[in-house]
């Protein structure tokens, strides 16, 4: 992507204005959190974008600042207080990080009366300038909003995986959101590259269970980690057991035992960026036309569970495990087949 194309993208997606304060956020390796080539390349990419924004700012009249902080080591672990303060004091935040800062940035952007908008880009890579970042974001916005509307009409979802396993997800009492790639107005917070709609499942929280009962989320959730198949047994929207005898299965048993909140089923998301490709990078994989599911923190998505982690697992066509079908259950009991043969049905989104 040439500089002129990037400038157009920045104007279309972020529309920085005269008098605004733009902040670039970059996390850096330290101690036992070791550097790697992709992370190092990302920091260089951030510097390139920063320089382009500086040029734009000189012409338009907005300021651009740069802030580095020590990496948290976990996706969506709360950011340091000084970073939170800097975000609140900025009008546009671009977080080009190794570890996701989404759960810290989005609530600031969406707070009542906020004068901040922001994009969280954990794991962004320069090659995405030729894939997901090149999407027609007017189309992406249209698809994401259409999926958001479908999710808001749905009380449940049935997922059939390529492993033959089935997971039922309770979608009652929650509001869906669309990540459209539009970050031009205060109060907006996006992942970038963009292109998804998502909804936090109903967990059966203590303040709701009397009226709505226990969560109906249950089934088997299969995940492949570097070729090793691990299956999570899910009951009442929580991982209650793990099937698997390999090293990763043992690691996950320890991981979930360390913090019970990590067992929460936190998100059902549908990617809808036609230019996104499967590479194993979650930031882009979750925007590929298909399903992703997350565990852990859900409060930043409209759920009720706080946790120290939010981790997405992606199931589009070409992923290690595919979501072969996804049926959304409507209030009248009818079904909408949104994913068929592991591919999003764009024909029902038009």
Phi, psi and omega per residue, in radians:
X1 nan 2.158 -3.137
X2 -1.314 2.836 -3.088
X3 -1.007 -0.682 -3.139
X4 -1.093 -0.675 3.106
X5 -1.166 -0.685 3.122
X6 -1.128 -0.758 3.132
X7 -1.036 -0.758 3.107
X8 -1.072 -0.774 3.118
X9 -1.060 -0.788 -3.133
X10 -1.081 -0.708 3.133
X11 -1.195 -0.738 -3.127
X12 -1.143 -0.760 -3.017
X13 -1.509 -0.684 -2.998
X14 -1.941 -0.489 3.120
X15 0.767 1.004 3.118
X16 -1.101 2.439 -3.016
X17 -2.068 2.800 3.105
X18 -0.984 2.348 3.113
X19 1.557 -0.150 -3.110
X20 -1.429 2.799 3.069
X21 -1.939 2.076 3.129
X22 -1.814 2.365 -3.120
X23 -2.195 2.190 2.987
X24 -1.669 2.255 3.110
X25 -1.973 2.275 3.122
X26 -2.366 2.266 3.051
X27 -1.628 2.693 -3.069
X28 -2.294 2.612 3.141
X29 -1.162 2.684 3.106
X30 -2.881 2.666 3.067
X31 0.835 -2.087 -3.084
X32 -1.464 -0.097 3.096
X33 -1.576 1.700 -2.953
X34 -1.492 2.617 3.108
X35 -1.273 2.803 2.993
X36 -2.583 2.959 -3.022
X37 -1.087 -0.776 -3.115
X38 -1.116 -0.670 3.119
X39 -1.162 -0.789 3.114
X40 -1.071 -0.754 3.101
X41 -1.087 -0.643 3.140
X42 -1.126 -0.687 3.112
X43 -1.137 -0.631 3.074
X44 -1.197 -0.681 3.075
X45 -1.072 -0.739 3.112
X46 -1.063 -0.695 3.111
X47 -1.113 -0.682 3.107
X48 -1.094 -0.822 3.126
X49 -1.108 -0.695 3.128
X50 -1.031 -0.771 -3.140
X51 -1.132 -0.664 3.099
X52 -1.156 -0.741 3.099
X53 -1.096 -0.629 3.102
X54 -1.076 -0.769 3.101
X55 -1.072 -0.789 3.118
X56 -1.080 -0.726 -3.133
X57 -1.111 -0.655 3.113
X58 -1.101 -0.575 -3.139
X59 -1.428 -0.691 -2.998
X60 -1.613 -0.514 3.116
X61 1.785 0.458 3.021
X62 -1.958 2.736 -3.129
X63 -1.728 2.682 -3.117
X64 -2.306 2.153 3.128
X65 -2.016 2.813 -3.115
X66 -2.210 2.319 3.130
X67 -2.403 2.226 3.040
X68 -1.899 2.562 3.074
X69 -2.523 2.784 -3.141
X70 -1.200 2.255 -3.095
X71 -0.989 2.477 -3.104
X72 -1.329 -0.464 3.124
X73 1.580 -0.189 3.096
X74 -2.421 2.489 3.053
X75 -1.104 2.239 3.065
X76 1.174 0.336 2.928
X77 -1.224 2.447 -3.078
X78 -0.924 2.441 3.129
X79 -1.316 2.732 3.078
X80 -1.023 2.641 -3.041
X81 -1.045 -0.646 -3.124
X82 -1.181 -0.502 3.083
X83 -1.261 -0.752 3.091
X84 -0.975 -0.779 3.139
X85 -1.084 -0.759 3.132
X86 -1.099 -0.680 3.105
X87 -1.092 -0.809 -3.127
X88 -1.100 -0.483 -3.116
X89 -1.588 0.136 -3.127
X90 -2.005 2.725 3.115
X91 -1.669 -0.485 3.096
X92 -2.452 2.194 -3.111
X93 -2.082 2.269 3.056
X94 -2.090 1.871 -3.083
X95 -1.764 1.780 -3.115
X96 -1.823 1.438 -2.881
X97 -2.069 2.892 3.004
X98 -1.385 -0.800 -3.117
X99 -1.863 2.312 -3.011
X100 -1.013 2.352 3.061
X101 -1.926 0.197 -3.023
X102 -0.988 -0.795 -3.043
X103 -1.183 -0.347 3.074
X104 -1.565 -0.658 -3.045
X105 -1.384 -0.759 -3.071
X106 -1.032 -0.788 3.126
X107 -1.074 -0.577 3.092
X108 -1.157 -0.790 -3.140
X109 -1.090 -0.701 -3.005
X110 -1.576 0.011 3.124
X111 -1.142 2.601 -3.126
X112 -1.038 2.280 3.123
X113 1.345 0.200 -3.096
X114 -1.105 2.463 3.006
X115 -1.986 0.505 3.131
X116 -2.132 2.462 2.941
X117 -2.320 2.730 -3.053
X118 -2.827 2.811 3.096
X119 -2.205 2.191 3.062
X120 -1.742 2.228 -3.037
X121 -2.267 0.982 -3.112
X122 -1.162 2.157 3.104
X123 1.462 0.180 -3.131
X124 -1.053 2.490 -3.131
X125 -2.222 2.609 -3.111
X126 -1.036 -0.578 -3.123
X127 -1.067 -0.386 -3.140
X128 -1.180 -0.268 3.064
X129 -1.128 -0.290 3.124
X130 -1.933 0.076 3.078
X131 -2.195 -1.811 -2.992
X132 -1.065 -0.571 -3.135
X133 -1.243 -0.282 -3.124
X134 -1.592 0.101 -3.096
X135 -1.132 2.732 2.961
X136 -1.366 1.807 -3.001
X137 -1.300 -0.209 2.976
X138 -1.221 -0.712 3.077
X139 -1.183 -0.769 3.131
X140 -0.990 -0.781 3.134
X141 -1.053 -0.770 -3.140
X142 -1.075 -0.798 -3.133
X143 -1.140 -0.782 -3.094
X144 -1.089 -0.731 3.140
X145 -1.168 -0.661 3.108
X146 -1.111 -0.721 3.108
X147 -1.183 -0.719 3.095
X148 -0.953 -0.783 3.139
X149 -1.115 -0.719 3.105
X150 -1.100 -0.761 3.130
X151 -1.101 -0.635 -3.133
X152 -1.251 -0.333 3.069
X153 -1.575 -0.086 -3.008
X154 -1.759 2.496 3.084
X155 -1.891 -0.104 3.132
X156 -2.918 2.965 3.097
X157 -2.498 2.483 3.056
X158 -2.013 2.156 -3.130
X159 -2.020 2.217 2.996
X160 -1.905 2.081 -3.122
X161 -1.586 2.852 3.129
X162 -1.156 -0.275 3.074
X163 -1.409 -0.142 -3.082
X164 1.627 -0.103 -3.131
X165 -1.369 2.679 -3.138
X166 -2.197 2.361 3.076
X167 -2.224 2.215 3.054
X168 -1.805 2.280 -3.064
X169 -2.084 2.247 -3.129
X170 -1.440 2.044 -3.103
X171 -1.948 0.333 3.111
X172 -1.259 2.708 2.901
X173 1.064 0.403 3.102
X174 -2.322 2.735 -3.112
X175 -1.897 2.277 3.113
X176 -1.383 2.781 3.111
X177 -2.367 2.676 3.107
X178 -2.007 2.292 3.023
X179 -1.746 1.669 -2.893
X180 -1.658 -0.214 -3.021
X181 1.526 0.193 3.091
X182 -1.819 1.969 3.129
X183 -2.293 0.850 -3.045
X184 -1.762 -0.243 -3.060
X185 -2.130 2.596 3.085
X186 -1.018 2.506 -3.126
X187 1.679 -0.184 -3.127
X188 -1.622 2.392 3.056
X189 -2.369 2.237 -3.064
X190 -2.295 2.787 2.787
X191 -1.532 2.586 3.131
X192 -2.479 2.190 0.075
X193 -1.029 2.628 -3.056
X194 -1.869 3.091 3.073
X195 2.190 1.234 3.068
X196 -2.868 2.842 2.899
X197 -2.278 2.611 -3.019
X198 -2.623 2.821 3.121
X199 -2.590 2.363 3.052
X200 -1.353 2.312 3.080
X201 -1.180 2.742 3.047
X202 -1.300 2.164 -3.049
X203 -1.669 -0.226 -3.013
X204 1.344 0.822 -3.113
X205 -1.136 2.712 -3.027
X206 -1.015 -0.561 -3.120
X207 -1.473 -0.025 -3.120
X208 -2.116 -0.355 -2.957
X209 -1.124 -0.533 3.136
X210 -1.113 -0.667 -3.106
X211 -1.495 -0.702 -2.991
X212 -1.935 -0.126 3.105
X213 1.400 -3.003 -3.114
X214 -1.261 2.820 3.063
X215 -1.225 2.482 3.127
X216 -1.657 0.099 3.113
X217 -1.185 2.103 -3.129
X218 -2.814 2.775 3.094
X219 2.389 -2.747 3.138
X220 -2.089 2.235 -3.082
X221 -1.973 1.832 -3.098
X222 -1.539 2.425 3.110
X223 -2.389 2.397 3.042
X224 -1.867 2.193 3.084
X225 -1.994 1.863 -3.138
X226 0.869 0.772 3.075
X227 1.592 -0.263 3.137
X228 -1.575 2.132 3.138
X229 -1.477 2.125 3.085
X230 -2.083 2.372 3.135
X231 -2.075 2.180 3.098
X232 -1.640 2.209 3.028
X233 -1.521 2.177 -3.033
X234 -2.016 2.289 3.028
X235 -2.417 2.387 3.087
X236 0.897 0.694 3.077
X237 1.218 0.351 3.115
X238 -2.302 2.580 3.012
X239 -1.321 2.041 -3.061
X240 -1.890 -0.270 3.125
X241 -2.828 2.881 -3.123
X242 -2.288 2.260 3.060
X243 -1.714 2.181 -3.132
X244 2.656 2.500 -3.103
X245 -2.020 0.077 -3.089
X246 -1.522 -3.108 -3.111
X247 -1.086 -0.741 -3.099
X248 -1.177 -0.676 3.101
X249 -1.052 -0.730 3.111
X250 -1.140 -0.718 3.112
X251 -1.072 -0.722 -3.106
X252 -1.229 -0.577 3.065
X253 -1.057 -0.751 3.110
X254 -1.166 -0.772 -3.100
X255 -1.009 -0.837 -3.098
X256 -1.307 -0.494 3.113
X257 -1.220 -0.503 -3.126
X258 -1.142 -0.523 -3.093
X259 -2.654 1.934 -3.044
X260 -1.082 -0.510 -3.101
X261 -1.160 -0.380 3.113
X262 -1.145 -0.343 -3.101
X263 -1.325 -0.178 -3.091
X264 -1.183 2.379 2.995
X265 -1.427 1.959 -2.860
X266 -1.754 -0.391 -3.011
X267 -2.780 2.442 2.828
X268 -2.007 2.071 -3.082
X269 -2.214 2.592 3.129
X270 -2.169 2.047 3.095
X271 -1.366 2.591 -3.091
X272 -2.638 0.647 3.065
X273 -1.807 1.865 -3.052
X274 -1.094 -0.323 -3.119
X275 -1.612 -0.187 -3.122
X276 -1.252 2.552 -3.116
X277 -2.267 2.676 3.129
X278 -1.405 2.107 3.112
X279 -2.342 -0.123 -3.016
X280 1.694 -0.072 3.063
X281 -1.597 1.992 -3.013
X282 -1.028 -0.678 -3.106
X283 -0.944 -0.727 3.125
X284 -1.569 -0.676 -3.103
X285 -0.988 -0.662 -3.097
X286 -1.293 -0.196 3.072
X287 -1.656 -0.221 3.057
X288 -1.091 2.598 -3.044
X289 -1.119 1.573 -3.106
X290 3.038 -2.870 -3.001
X291 -1.704 2.542 2.836
X292 -2.424 2.623 -3.125
X293 -2.294 2.531 -3.116
X294 -2.234 2.730 3.000
X295 -2.052 2.801 3.064
X296 1.748 -2.337 -3.072
X297 -1.032 2.347 3.080
X298 -2.308 -0.092 -3.061
X299 -1.082 -0.592 -3.125
X300 -1.285 -0.133 3.125
X301 -1.939 0.078 -3.128
X302 1.768 0.105 3.088
X303 -1.550 -2.906 -3.020
X304 -2.075 -0.039 -3.002
X305 -1.822 2.196 3.027
X306 -1.641 2.474 3.125
X307 -2.698 3.019 3.134
X308 -1.645 0.080 -3.101
X309 -2.665 2.609 2.954
X310 -2.406 1.987 -3.044
X311 -2.177 2.146 3.114
X312 -1.569 2.487 2.979
X313 -2.112 2.278 -2.979
X314 -1.883 2.490 -3.030
X315 -2.297 0.566 3.108
X316 -1.292 3.039 3.097
X317 -1.044 2.285 -3.118
X318 1.689 -0.150 3.092
X319 -1.353 2.830 -3.140
X320 -0.960 -0.657 2.959
X321 -2.183 2.347 -3.134
X322 -1.866 2.583 2.912
X323 -1.528 1.806 -3.052
X324 -1.194 -0.772 3.086
X325 -2.413 2.593 3.006
X326 -2.353 2.015 3.066
X327 -1.866 2.198 3.054
X328 -1.596 2.255 -3.114
X329 -1.624 2.136 -3.136
X330 -1.506 2.948 -3.081
X331 -1.086 -0.521 3.133
X332 -1.500 0.057 3.120
X333 1.625 -0.165 3.105
X334 -1.259 2.843 -3.076
X335 -2.118 2.500 3.014
X336 -2.029 2.051 3.130
X337 -1.436 1.748 -3.070
X338 -1.539 -0.541 3.079
X339 -2.150 2.276 3.137
X340 -2.355 2.317 -3.090
X341 0.932 0.681 3.067
X342 1.222 0.218 -3.118
X343 -2.175 2.465 3.104
X344 -1.140 2.386 3.115
X345 -1.523 1.553 3.127
X346 -1.127 -0.406 -3.082
X347 -1.100 -0.454 -3.140
X348 -1.653 0.047 3.135
X349 -1.762 -0.080 -3.064
X350 -1.646 nan nan
